[in-house]
Amino acid sequence: MKRLAVLISFSGDGGVERMVTNLCAEFADHVQVDLLALRAQGRHVSRIPPQVKLIHLKARHSWTSVGEIAAYLREAKPDALLVAKDRAGRAAIRARKKAGVSLPLWIRLGTNLSAALERKSAFNRWLRVAPMRRLYPLADGVIAVSEGVRRDTIAVTGLSPERVVVIRNPVITPALATQAAEPVPHPWLADKLVPVIMGMGRLTRQKDFPSLLRAFATIQPQRPSRLILLGEGADRAALATLAAELGVTEHVSFAGFQKNPYAWLARADLFVLSSAWEGSPNALTEALALGVPSVSTRCPSGPDELLADGRYGPLVPVGDHAALARAMLATLSAPLPAAELREAVAEYRVELSARRYLQQLGLL
């Protein structure tokens, strides 16, 4: 049986960690999987299946892990190496060279780097991009999670287009429907006196929940409703203060991180993605997979691909809460059928995504 090594830095409870654990569980049906983990912390670590060999690296940062990764490559001799995130990818490139081994090495990128770095200083942008332009040509290629991320990666790294491929995220798992059917987790979702709108993600600048709160406040005179925000983050206190300033505190629930967000999401009347940037937004994918009508910003990258340029839900400019409010009202008034929304995300099934990864890595 062929052996696949997967390298990731567990930096929190985000979508990257969840996607990698989804992939590893599916990979393990086809190949032996060694999961090399930097800082194996966070709630997603418990989701790693027992058939995946979890290897805790002693290094706390990607740049200090090169020696350990090189030693692993020399001793274990895996047939391929998949790396999640940029810094870990650069460390893996150095480690492969240090180990003096030859094996396919692919880096998975899940965000639009240009958008993420937009507000950084020119020096900080150079500090991030220059090593990518120097080292990425030494990898076998990059797997991007959306066409938008692919285009951005080519522009940022200077790689030739044929070395950057798109494989959709492994969002839709066999367990999704089962988890969605679990008991109602909140009174607002059990007693639908008014529509329930949902947002989901880390409470940080990237997700731009202030725009969602302002849009939600705007629609209240015309469409009384409730808003549930799933997720934790540094901006929670500021968002609670803004909700109070807007006079909607009693209609907003900050529900925090939920181990099973799908029981919540499946019962929403509307999902809203208000992000300033993404790679391929998993929360939007999950909402569509559960048949939940959705609205999104046209942020880089991914929502326009998922919603087929507005066919499956409105797309509005980033930060435009008035446009977001109009789209929310229109979608609440005329939601698309659930079956049609589910069709939009057929490419995001975990078994299909994992098979395409293994084919790209030369393991199938």
C-alpha positions, 0 to 999 in steps of 0.5 A: 500500500502506498504511503502519503505524507500530509503536513499541516500547521494546526493554527486554530479551528478554521476551515483549512484544518477541517478540510485536511482532516476530511481529506485524510479520513478519505485518503486512508481508504486508499493509501497509508496516511502519515499526518505530520502536525505542527502545533497539533492543537484545536478542536479539529485534532479530535476528528483525525481518524485512528487509521491515520498515523498522527506524528507530532513534530517538536518544532513550534513553527514551520521555519524551525521544522525543516530538519524534522521533516527531512529526517522523516522523509529519509526514514519513512520514504513516503510516496508523495507529500501534500502540504497545507498552507504556504509557510509549511509548504516552503519548509517542506520544499527546503526539507525535501532538498535537505533530505536528498530524496525524490518524491512528488511535493504539492502545496495546497493553497486555500486563500486569495493571497493578494486580497489577504495582503492588500492592507499590509505594507509594501515591505510585508507584502514583499516579505511574504511573496518573495520566498514564494517566487523563489521556492515554489518553482522547486515544488511539483505544483500547487493545488488551488481550491478555486479558480480565483485562487489559481489565477491569484497564485499564478500572478503572485508566484510566477508559476506557469499555469499548467503547474497550478491546478484546481481541486474543489474542497472536500466539504460534503461528507457522508456525515453532513446529512446525519449531523444536520438532522440532530436535535434542534440546538436553539429555541429560535430555530425550534419556534420560527416566529420570524425568519432566522438568518445565519452567519458562520466563521471566525469573528475577524476582519476577514469575515466582515461581520460588521457589514452583516450586522448593519444589513441585518439592522437595515431590514428589520423595519421591513422584515423582522428577523433574527440573526445567529452568528456561529464562531469565535474570534478577537472581534466578538466584543466589538461586534456585540458593541456594534449590535447594541449601537444598532439596537438589535442586541435582542435579535442577535445571538453570538452562539460561539464555536459549535462542534456540529454547526450543521444542525444550526445551519440546516434550519436557517432561512437564509445564510449570508457570507459577508467576507472581504476575502476567501479562498473557497468559502466552506460555510457557503458550500455547506449552506448550499449543500443543505439547501439553505438560500444564500447571499454573498459578497463578490469577494476574491475568491470563490463565491462567484464560482459557487453561486455561478455568478448569481444563478444560485444566489445574489452577489454584492460588493464587499462592504456594501451593507445597503446592497447586502440588505437588499439581497437579503430581503429579495432572497427571503421573499423568493428563495430558490428550491433546496434541490436546485441549491444542492446541485450547485455544489456536487463537485465538493463531495469528499470522495470526489475531491480526495480521489482527484488529490490522489490522482494529482499526487500519482497515488491512483 
